[in-house]
């Protein structure tokens, strides 16, 4: 696994490849981002962005959404997939926001993950992007990219979150996650485009491939280690 200093340099280089990295979900406030992130599970940000404008026009705040039934919500979010579970989750989440937090999204991890449909990844997305609290969301892209490059080891999201958080300054947690997510979507895909990657000379995955081919180690390599891609 890379040292903290090496990890920070790699994040800096990824920023040159993905300038202005940010969540691709469209939102105007913490409530909208919370709903959108719940809907994005097993879906794409692009698909969610097609659904949320009409949804938020009809339910602009937690109080309005709390009054909706799952059956009323299902046809509006059907295209995001798993619409029955998601309808129950966002309606239940809104009711709890109203009952416990006056309809406002709390800027607290424990309070957020107590809401229906909200896990650490969703909570970190909302904290970091909408509430000004450092958060480091770890999704399947972050798991894949961090393990391949050698920034983290393991396929447990909370473990990888702790490993990355220990190496990266808190003020850059959210940006680092955004960079790793975009890199996973654009470059370090399940079938990676390694020749387009700005950190390929520092990547454990690329070094392992070079060793299999009998090629010389690339500049920036730090000792042999075979990297397995984590389960999705």
N, C-alpha and C positions, 0 to 999 in steps of 0.2 A: 504494500500500500504506500502511496506517495506521502512524503512529509507534508506538514501543513504549509510550509513555504512553497513547495513545489505545487501543491494543490491550488494555492492562491494564484500562482503564475499561470497555471492552466486556465483557471476561470477568467483571468485577465485576457488571455489569448482568445478564448471562446467569445468574449465580448466584442472582439474585433471582427469575428465572423458573423455575429448576430447583434449588430448595434441596435439599441433601442428595445431590447428584449423585454417583453411584458406578457401578461396573460392575454390570450386571444379571445377570451370571453368578453362580450360587451355588457357594460353595466354603468349605472349612474350613482350607485350608493351601495353600502354594505349589504342591505337586504337583497337587492337585485343580484349581487354577486353570490350571495349565499344560495339563493334559489338556483341560479344558473350553474353553479358548481355541483349541486346535488343532481341536477338534470344531466350533467356532462358524464356521469358514470356510465361506462359501456357505450358511450356515444362520442361524437366529435364536437369540438367547440363551434365549428361552422354550422352544424346541424342545430345545436342549441341556439345559436344566434339568429336562426330563422324563426324559432319558436317564441323566444322571449319578448320581442316587441309587443305582440298582441297580448301575451300573457300579462305583462306588466301594465299595459294600458287598462286591462280589466281589473287587475289586482295590484295596485300601485304600492301597497304597504302590507305589513303583517296583519293588521286588523281586517283588511278586506280579504286577504287570502285565508285567514283563519275561519271566515264565515263560509268558505266554499267547501263542498263535499268532494270526496275523491272521485265520485262518478261525474261531477261537473268538470273536474280538471282533466280526466283521462283523455277525452278527445283533443284537448288543446295541446297536450304534450306527447301524443301518441307516437309521433315520428322520432322521438329521442330514444325509444326502446324502453323496455321494462316499465311501461307507463303506469301500470297498476300500482306497483311498489313505489314508484316515484311520486305518484299522486298522493298516496297515503303519507309519504315522508314529508313532502313540502307542506301539506295541510297540517299535519301534526306538528311540524317544526314551527309554523306560523302561530298555532294555538299556544304552544309553549312560550314563544317569544312574548305574546300578549300577556299570558298569565304570570310569567316569572320576571319579565324584563320590560314591561310597559310597551311592548312592540318594537323595542330597539335591539339591535344586534350587539351582544356583549363583546367587549374587547378582552376576552379571557378564554384561554384554551379549555379549561375544565367546564366552564359554562357552555361553551360551544359544542363540545363533544357529548354533552348531556342531551342535546337536541336530537329529535328523530332524523335519521338520514345523514348525520354529520359525524365523520371520523376525523382523525388527525390531519389527513391530507386536505380535506375540505376546510377544516378550521384554519390550517396554516395559510391556505390560499386567501381566505377572507381577512385574516389578521394582517398578513403582509401587504396585500394590495389595497385594502379598503379601510383599514383601521389604524395603520401606522405602527403596528406591533411586529417586530421581526418574526417571520415565519419561514420555514423551509419545507415546502410541500415535496413529498416523495411519491411519484407515480411510477408506472412501469417504464417510462422513458428515463427517468432519473436513475432507477435501479439498473437498467441496462447500460446506460452510458457511464455511470460512475464505476460500475464493476469492470467494464471493458477497459476504460482508461487506467484504472487502478487507484481511483480516488476513494473507494470504499470496497469492503468485502462483505458479501452476504446478500440474501434475497429477502430479508426481513426489513420492511420499510422503516420501522422505528429505529432499528439498529443503524441503518444507513443514514437516517436523519441525524442521529447522534454523532456518527463518524464525520459526516460533512460539517455539522455544526461546530465540532471541536476544531476543525481546520480552517474554517472561513469566518471572518469577522461577522458579528451579528448584523451589522448594518448592511451587509451584502448577502444575507441568507436568501432573501426573496429573489433578488436578481440572479444569484447563482442557480437557484432552482429553475427560473425562467430560461436561463441559458442552456441548462442541461436538457430541459424539456424540448426546446426548439431544436437543439442539436440532435436529439433523438428522433424528432419528427422529420427533419430535413436531411441530415447527414448520416448519423449513427443509427440507421434503421435496423430492423432485424437482419436485413441483408445490407450491410453498411457500405457507404460510398467513401471508402477510406482515402482515396486519392484527392477528395475535395475537403478533407479535414485539416484544419490548421494546427491541431495538436497531435497529428499522427506520429511525429517523431518522439512524443512522450507517452504513447499509448501502449499499455501492456498487451492488449489484444493484437495490435499490429506487430509488435515484437515477437509474440508467440507464433504468428503466421510466418514471419520472416525466418524464424528458427526452424520451422517445419520444412520450409523451402530451402534451407541451407544458406540463407543470405546472411550478411554481416548485420549485427545489431545497429539500429538507427541511433543517431545522436539523441541524447536525452534519456536513453534507457538506463535503468537502475537495477540490474540483476534479473535473472530469469524467474518468471512465474507464469504458469499457464492460467489463463483466466477463463472461467466458464460463464456463459450468459445466464443470469438468474431466470428462474421460472417466472412467467408472466402472471 
